Amino acid sequence: MKAFLSFFLLISVNFLIIGGSYGCNSSNDAPSDLPFDNNNEQLKIVCYNIRYGELASLEEIAGFFKDQNADIVALQEVDVNTHREAAPHQNGKDFITELGYHSGMLTAYARTIYYSGGYYGIGILSKYPFKQTRKVLLPMTAGAREQRGMLLADVELPNGEMMTFVSTHLDHSTSEVRSAQVEVVNQTLMDNPYPVIIAGDFNADPESKEIKEGMKNWGRACPLEFTAPAKSPRVKIDYIFYYPTDKWNVIKSETPQIQMSDHLPVTAEMELID
C-alpha cells in the first residue's frame, strides 16, 4: 500500500509540473516570432515653415505639434531674438526654446543668417535625445539671395535604433541654385551611417529638376497636395523624404489645413524597418 501511495504521489507531482509548463505558454505569452511582436519603431513626423510666427503665437504653434502627437518636427523660418515690424508680438523671442518648452520637446537650432538684431534659421523638435547635431551650409551659386542650410540630428530612438533627421530650407531664387543645393544634400546624406528623413521647404514643385531628378533616389513620405500659400494653396513646395527606401515604411501622410503660417504643414506616420 505504501508503495502504491508513493507511486500515485509521484505521478500527481509530475502532472502538476507538466500542467504548469503548459499554462505558462498560453495566448498571453505568445512566442516572440509572431508577426504582432514587432520591434520596429513608428514615428509621427511633422514639417512646418512657420514664417517667423507672424500669424500665430508660439503657444498655438506648439499646441499643434502636441495635438499631432509629433515625435520629431522640422521647422523653417525660425527667429531668435529678432525684431520684425511684420510680427511685433514675437519681437525678442527665442522661438526654438519657447517652442520646445510649450511642446515639451527637445530642441536643436541652426542659424543661417543674422537678421534684424537676431538670428533666422531652421530648427528641430524631438521627443527623443540627440546623439549629435551639426549644421551644413548649402552653396550660394549665381543668383542665390540668402544663405540656406541643413540641420542634421542623429536621434536615439526608444528601441535603441539610430536615425538621422534633417531640417532644411532651400533658396527661393532659381531652379539652378536649388539644384546645386540638392546636390550637396545628396553628397552629405546618401552615405550616412543611419537611415535618414529630410523634411523642409524646398521651394520647388514636384516636376522641377531639383525634385524630379535631384531627389529621385529618395522616397517621398508626403502627399502632393499644394502647401502654399496656406489660404489658397497653388503650389507644392514642402516635403518629407526618406532614404534608403527599403528601411522606411510610410503608414499615413497628410497636409493639415491650418492657418498659422503662409504655408501648410505636412505630416507622415512612418515605420523604421529593423
C-alpha positions in Angstrom: 0.0 0.0 0.0 2.8 2.4 0.9 4.5 1.6 -2.5 1.2 2.4 -4.3 0.7 5.7 -2.5 4.3 6.8 -3.3 3.7 5.9 -7.0 0.5 7.9 -7.0 2.1 11.0 -5.4 5.0 10.8 -7.9 2.5 10.7 -10.9 0.5 13.6 -9.4 3.5 15.8 -8.9 4.7 15.2 -12.5 1.2 16.0 -13.8 1.3 19.4 -11.9 4.7 20.2 -13.2 3.8 19.4 -16.8 0.5 21.2 -16.4 2.3 24.3 -15.0 4.6 24.4 -18.0 1.7 24.2 -20.4 -0.2 27.0 -18.6 2.8 29.4 -19.0 2.6 29.0 -22.8 -1.0 30.4 -23.0 -2.1 33.0 -25.5 -1.0 35.8 -23.1 2.6 34.7 -23.6 2.9 34.4 -27.3 6.3 33.4 -28.9 8.4 36.4 -29.9 8.5 35.4 -33.5 4.7 36.0 -34.1 4.0 38.9 -36.5 2.4 41.2 -33.9 5.5 41.1 -31.7 7.3 43.7 -33.7 10.2 45.9 -32.6 10.0 48.4 -35.5 9.9 52.0 -34.3 6.9 54.1 -35.5 7.3 57.9 -35.7 5.0 60.8 -36.4 6.9 63.4 -38.5 5.8 67.0 -38.9 7.3 69.6 -41.2 6.3 73.2 -40.9 7.5 76.5 -42.3 6.2 78.8 -39.5 7.0 82.2 -41.2 8.6 83.7 -38.2 5.4 83.3 -36.2 3.6 86.1 -38.0 0.1 84.6 -37.8 0.1 82.7 -34.5 1.6 82.6 -31.1 4.3 80.2 -30.2 2.0 78.5 -27.7 -0.5 77.9 -30.5 2.1 76.5 -32.9 3.5 74.2 -30.2 -0.1 73.2 -29.4 -0.5 72.0 -32.9 2.6 69.7 -32.6 1.2 68.4 -29.3 -2.2 67.8 -30.9 -0.4 65.9 -33.7 1.4 63.8 -31.1 4.6 64.6 -33.1 7.7 62.7 -32.4 10.0 64.8 -34.5 9.4 68.2 -36.1 11.3 70.0 -38.9 10.9 73.8 -38.6 11.8 76.6 -41.1 11.8 80.4 -40.8 12.6 80.2 -37.1 13.6 83.5 -35.4 15.7 84.0 -32.3 15.8 87.5 -30.7 14.8 89.3 -33.9 12.6 92.5 -34.2 10.3 92.5 -37.2 7.7 95.1 -38.0 5.6 92.4 -39.5 5.4 90.4 -36.3 5.8 92.7 -33.3 4.2 90.2 -31.0 7.2 88.0 -31.5 9.9 90.6 -31.1 12.9 89.5 -28.9 11.6 85.9 -28.5 13.8 82.8 -28.6 11.5 80.8 -30.9 13.2 77.4 -30.6 13.5 77.5 -26.8 9.9 78.6 -26.4 8.5 76.1 -28.9 10.5 73.4 -27.0 9.1 74.5 -23.7 5.5 74.7 -24.8 5.6 71.4 -26.7 7.7 69.5 -24.1 10.2 68.5 -26.7 14.0 68.7 -27.0 15.4 71.3 -29.4 18.2 71.9 -31.9 18.8 75.1 -33.9 20.9 76.3 -36.8 21.3 80.0 -37.8 21.5 80.6 -41.5 21.6 84.4 -41.5 21.8 87.2 -39.0 18.6 89.2 -39.2 17.1 92.3 -37.5 19.1 92.1 -34.4 18.9 88.3 -34.0 19.0 85.1 -35.9 17.0 83.5 -38.7 17.2 79.8 -39.4 16.0 76.2 -39.1 15.2 74.0 -36.1 14.2 70.6 -34.9 12.0 69.5 -32.1 12.2 65.9 -30.9 10.8 63.7 -28.2 13.9 61.7 -28.3 17.5 62.6 -27.4 20.2 63.7 -29.8 23.5 61.9 -30.1 24.9 64.8 -32.0 23.8 67.7 -34.2 25.5 69.7 -36.9 24.9 72.4 -39.5 25.8 72.1 -43.2 25.6 75.4 -45.2 24.3 75.0 -48.7 26.0 76.6 -51.7 25.2 80.2 -52.8 25.7 79.9 -56.5 25.0 82.7 -59.0 21.5 84.1 -58.4 21.2 83.0 -54.8 19.6 85.5 -52.5 20.1 84.1 -48.9 22.4 81.7 -47.2 20.5 78.4 -46.7 21.5 75.2 -44.8 20.6 71.9 -43.3 20.4 71.0 -39.7 21.3 67.3 -39.1 20.4 65.5 -35.9 21.3 61.9 -35.1 18.4 60.7 -32.9 18.4 57.9 -30.4 15.0 56.1 -30.7 13.4 54.2 -27.7 14.2 50.7 -29.2 17.9 51.5 -29.4 17.9 52.2 -33.2 19.6 55.4 -34.6 18.3 57.6 -37.3 19.3 60.9 -38.8 16.7 63.7 -39.1 17.3 66.7 -41.2 15.5 70.0 -41.5 16.3 72.2 -44.5 15.1 75.3 -46.4 16.3 75.8 -50.0 16.7 79.2 -51.7 13.6 80.6 -53.4 15.6 82.3 -56.2 16.1 79.9 -59.1 16.0 76.2 -60.0 19.7 76.3 -60.8 20.6 77.4 -57.3 18.3 74.8 -55.7 19.7 72.1 -58.0 23.2 72.9 -56.7 21.9 72.8 -53.1 20.2 69.4 -53.7 23.4 68.1 -55.0 25.1 68.9 -51.6 22.1 67.3 -49.8 22.8 64.1 -51.7 26.6 64.3 -51.2 26.1 64.8 -47.5 23.4 62.2 -46.8 23.5 59.3 -49.3 26.4 57.7 -47.4 25.0 58.5 -43.9 25.5 55.6 -41.4 21.9 55.8 -40.2 18.5 55.8 -42.1 17.6 59.4 -43.0 14.5 61.5 -43.1 14.9 65.0 -44.6 12.0 67.5 -44.3 11.7 71.1 -45.3 10.6 73.9 -47.6 12.3 73.0 -50.9 10.8 76.0 -52.7 10.3 73.7 -55.7 7.3 71.9 -57.3 7.3 68.1 -57.8 8.0 68.5 -61.6 11.1 70.7 -61.1 14.5 69.4 -61.9 15.7 69.7 -58.3 12.8 67.4 -57.1 12.2 65.1 -60.0 15.8 64.4 -60.8 17.6 65.6 -57.7 15.5 63.6 -55.2 14.9 60.6 -57.5 16.7 58.2 -55.2 14.6 59.2 -52.2 11.2 58.0 -51.1 8.5 60.7 -50.7 6.5 60.5 -47.5 4.1 63.3 -48.0 1.1 63.8 -50.3 1.3 66.0 -53.4 -1.3 68.4 -52.2 -0.4 72.1 -52.5 1.1 73.7 -49.4 1.4 77.4 -50.3 0.0 80.0 -49.8 -1.9 78.5 -47.0 -5.3 80.3 -47.6 -5.5 79.3 -51.3 -2.7 76.8 -52.0 -1.4 76.8 -55.6 2.0 75.1 -55.3 3.6 72.1 -53.6 6.9 73.2 -52.0 7.0 71.4 -48.6 8.2 67.8 -48.4 9.2 64.8 -46.3 11.7 62.4 -48.0 13.4 59.3 -46.7 16.4 57.1 -47.5 17.2 54.2 -48.0 13.7 53.4 -49.4 13.9 49.8 -48.0 14.4 51.0 -44.4 11.2 53.0 -44.1 7.5 52.3 -44.5 5.0 55.2 -44.8 1.8 54.3 -42.9 -0.1 57.6 -43.5 0.6 61.1 -44.7 -1.5 64.3 -44.6 -1.5 68.1 -45.3 -3.4 69.6 -42.3 -5.5 72.6 -43.3 -4.4 75.0 -40.6 -3.8 78.8 -40.8 -0.9 79.5 -38.5 1.5 80.4 -41.3 1.6 81.2 -45.1 2.5 77.5 -45.5 0.5 74.4 -44.7 2.3 71.8 -42.7 2.9 68.2 -43.9 2.9 65.1 -41.7 3.8 61.5 -42.0 3.4 58.4 -39.8 6.4 56.3 -40.6 7.9 53.0 -39.5 11.7 52.3 -39.4 12.1 48.8 -40.6 14.5 46.7 -38.4 
